[in-house]
Each structure stands twice: as structure tokens, then as C-alpha cells.
Amino acid sequence: MELALARGGSGIAVTTRAYLSQVHPVFMLPPLAASLFGALLAGVVDPISATLHVVAMFSAVYTAHIKDGYVDFYVRDEDDDHPLTGRGCRLGLAVSTVVFTICCGLLLTVAGWLAVALTVPTWLIAYHHAPQLDTNPVTTTTGYPLGIALALLGGYVVQTGTFAGIPLGFAVVFLVLLSGIKVIDDAQDYDYDRSIAKRTVAVVVGPERAYTVAYGLMATALLAVVAFAALRIFPPASVLAVVAFGAVALTARRAEPELATMLLIRGTYVFLAVLVAVVWFEPLSRIV
């Protein structure tokens, strides 16, 4: 009978390290930052509701990482190793889901049903990413970006209780921008994905066309920011974020998929940081 939680041994230290290994900052920080950015767009931030939403987003992404690792190692036999036992994975999923559920219950009390309606789908996307959503070229590409878009919208609605054009516009921009990055990320595994008939964009249209699709999506997102800024839906200074990310994208264009993904993901940090600074220093009342 399997009792251990970590495959590397027993004890609190070993088990803790095994669970901490499922925290991947590069992919976990964007949803958390998007939640806070959405709250910032609201103008006045209530720290309690903002914290509840951030914890909910962390729980959702943590669920995705544990479930993905469990499926890849124990179901698909794709990975060579995994730090958690099957029982450890199931316990981790249960705990993260309980935390997420508690956060949603508290958000219902402090922020209302609309905030919860935008929060719950993030867990559904996370839990069903593997093995359901990551086998289709559309859902495998848009799953993570859609989660971030919902995190941004949810962060705003948690503060205001309603929708608005600005957060919705930013959510669409991040959905399209990150979908482009995800296409390049998936291209890293083109040979393996093709061998197991996993239908990513790169497998369906080929690596070269996948790059064209990816940079087309990113260019569309950046042009949308410029258009929204010109229409004064976004702060005019938002074009600075376009310039910053565009410089990173031009560098990544000449790199291999792995390096390109690393550069582009970090480029989104710069993109978001510039947007946060723009919103912080330019009151929204001036652009409505």
C-alpha cells in the first residue's frame, strides 16, 4: 500500500521539497500579477479581497502543475521522474482544490457572485489542462492565456463588482499575446508531440508556419494596444509597453524555441510592469 507522499523518501523536509518543486515561478507569477493588475485598474484596492483572489489564482495554477505532472508521469509515461507519489499528487490536488473553494466562498461574501463566476473557470481550466485540453491545437494554445485573462478580469471585478472596457481590453490583449508565446513554447516539443500524435499548432501546421502564427498573434496584440491607446481607451503611454515588448520579440525572433520562450515570457513581465507603471501614474479618470 502506497503511504509515502514523496518518491525521494519520507520525512517533513523531503515531502516539503517535493511539494515546493511544483511551484514554478516563471509560469505562476503572471496569473498572480494579472490579478493584482486587474485590481489596480479599479483604482482603489481592497487588500482583503485582492489577497483572496491572488490566493485563489495560486491554488488554481498549483492544481494545474500537479495534475499535469501526474498525468505526464503516471498516465502518459512521458516524464522520466516525478518528485511526488501518486498518493502525494492526489493529496496535493485535494488540498489546492479545498483552498481554492474556500477562497471562492469568501469572495462570494466580500465581492459577489460575478467575481466568483470569473474565478471558478480558472480552476476548471487548470484541472482539465491535462489530459483533456492539451491535446487540441486551440485549447492547448489558449488554456493558460485564457486563465491569465480571467485572472485580470476577476481581479478587477473583485474590486468593483462589475465589468468595464479597460480591463476587458487588457484581458483580450493578454489572451492574444500569450497565445502567440504558447505556440512557440509548444514548438519546443514538436518532434515528440508529433510522435505521439499530440495536436499542437506546430504539429498541425508545421514549425515554420507555427512561428508565423505565433508572431502574427503577438503583433496583433501589440497593434491592439496602440489602437486602444489612440482611442484613449488605454492610457496613451501604454505604447511604451509595446516598444518594450517589441524589442524583446525582435530578439526572440532569431532564437531557438526554448530560448525564444524564455525571452518572451520575461518580456511579458516587462510588458506588464510598464502597463502597471502607466496605470499607476496616470489616473484612469483622465482617460475615460
PyMOL commands that set and color helices and strands:
alter all, ss='L'
color gray80, all
select helices_A, chain A and resi 12-20+25-41+47-75+86-110+113-128+133-135+137-160+165-187+190-195+201-205+207-230+236-252+257-281+284-286
alter helices_A, ss='H'
color red, helices_A
deselect
rebuild
show_as cartoon
